Amino acid sequence: MAEDLALDLEELRQLQSIAKRPRIVSLINTEIHNLEKFSKESGMAAPATVSQSPTPITTAAKVPYTPALSYVTVASFSWDQDNEKVKIYISLEGVDKEKMETEFKQMSFDVKFHDVQGKNYRFTIPKLNKEIVPESCKAVVKPTRVIITLVKASKGNWLDLPFKEDKLKPNLDKERDPMAGIMDLMKNMYQEGDDEMKQTIAKAWTDARSGKTADPLKGYR
């Protein structure tokens, strides 16, 4: 009997701690009072109230929003080379080497300068003239400029920094019409040539289309 009374009181007190509606709270309080009174009259000690700590509510950590950085493209630079290296000179003051990000690959490189007098700058060449040795390349910060050193994968002279297709080289696709490569060559020569060359090619083109000659290159070979 005493054990059942103690269990009833314990459960009522648990309900009391979570009840919210006034009528329900009043009913529980009345019932607890009646059981405690009955316990005293019967000579049975009422169980001590068990204090329960509230269950902490876990909230997901907020990830700080980082806006995408905007960059000013570095358009002005100079460069020179020797048989083994290419050096690029960028005039830019206030560069912090700790805030500079470099990425060198076999046929490209990308250098970013962060927080330079309130701006972010970027200098990149997505396709170089020839291959480089990425692990040997570097960027050095000077007071008024940055020097980027590219180590050539093979010794020799570069005609330019970025890769450029040879417009005068005919397309040798075997599946195409054999004359198509020659026609492409004529178009490129016309675009790159001087006025005299353009007149000569235009005449050869006209003669070929009119059937006066079967060789479109005749007249300027």
Salt bridges, closest charged atoms under 4 A:
GLU36 OE2 - ARG13 NH2 2.40
GLU84 OE2 - LYS155 NZ 3.42
GLU103 OE2 - LYS105 NZ 3.65
ASP110 OD2 - ARG122 NH2 2.62
ASP115 OD2 - LYS99 NZ 2.98
ASP160 OD2 - LYS164 NZ 3.00
ASP184 OD2 - ARG176 NH1 3.04
GLU192 OE2 - LYS167 NZ 3.66
ASP207 OD2 - LYS203 NZ 3.08
ASP215 OD2 - ARG221 NH1 2.98
